[in-house]
């Protein structure tokens, strides 16, 4: 007699044991469609839909404007951290909302009094050397020249002023030019950079031939009704962050994360009420939480989505230090199961180390995943690369680390006023992962293939099969986990996770 292999999700996750992603495996389903027929559209919140389920964490070594712009272009969304001043965070949001595909809204600008060595430093840290020169060295000042590598490559004296080497015979475009028109100008002029100026010849933005080729086509970009990129940002529950919220909304913020390590608090429910009263159209993601009772409190308060995870991140030590939290797979399943009855999506935050973990988070009921370590080390993450033992690295730190808490991250842990701070995270470094422009499509293709393997075309279909018990799971022993990973090789290389 035929019977279903494996176990239903409820059978596994309702027995009182805590499981994480590596403790179980998804059993395959029947494939009757091509992998290209899969669709990754999903809900971020009650009102916001994304073309893929990938979001970046509001950590100061993960998400600023460059990360948020690229995540949105690729169909996800980024959440800008608040380990900065109100003005700095608002400026980061403004840069995302002002972004036009192919246009560099905030180019690096120098003055005629800067020296060639200053461009050398920009090239060393950022990798390019085509710099517009304005009267006072700022964006919005009158454009008077441009310096490219051909102007300085063979100049021996690196102390020479840029006024002595800059090109003043400029090809520019007027503000309001379309990307197509700008591209034609670049081709006809055979230049690498095209400054965009206003009617007073003040620099407004810049177009790079390299960026045009790189950013030519993003059909799945996450955009609002005004065709501007979607962007999220984090705030704390502190009274002062109500002013921060006002500034972010003025810049066009689409969704706010109320960022707490333990989100089931009167402080968070009061902040949700404040947001909903003053900005009823702004979507609110509440958390972090790990239990159904916590989910109930935040949904009752008006949350539009829930952020799930406590102590599961690679740089988080909450579970070890505080003895509080929950294994991530169980947390996601239980919270998603409760939230689905209220049409509130959940975001699996923490513990995502590879494509398989993304698939498992989605299979347990989450609509999106939030990534920190997976995106740290990419070109778009904040910070500069450095080398250690011949390996190219970037800094990555938990917002509960002593270093981050001293810089302002303690607000997330209700510890910013405490004289003695107990760290709930560490600081470290991660290997260079290259650009999101290659990395995210790789992750997306892996998720598509995972959906095909379990016989489902869409993320909502995954959830439907989870709760109908058609989707089956199996627990894994340590030996089974070892068998499912690379083994019995003398050596090997894994290029992507």
Buried (B, 14 or more C-beta within 10 A) or exposed (E): EEEEEBBBBEEBBEEEEBBBBBBBBBBEBEEEEEBEEBBBBBBBBBEBEBBBBBBBBBBBBBBBBBBBBBBBBBBBBBBBBBBBEBEEBBBBBBBBBBBBBBBBBBBBBBBBEBBBEBBEEBBEEEEBBBBBBBEEBEBEBEBBBBBBEEBBEEEEEEEBBBBEBBBEEBBBBEEEBEBEEBBEBBEEBEBBBBBBBBEEBBBBBBBBBEBBEEBEEBEBBBBEEEEBBBBBBBBBBBEEBBEBBEBBBEBBBBBBBBBBBBBBBEBBBEBBEBBBEEBEEBBBBBBBBBBBEBBBBBBEBBBBBBBBBBBBBBBBBBBEBBEEBBBBBBBBBBBBBBBBEEEBBBBBBBBBBBBBBBBBBBBBBBBBBBBBBBBBBBBBBBBEBEEEEEEEBBBBBBBBBBBBBEBBBBBBBBBBEEEEBBBBBBBBBBEBBBEBBEBBEBBBBBBBEBBBBBBBBBBBBBBEBBBEEBBBBEEBEEEBEEEEEEEEEEEEEEEEB
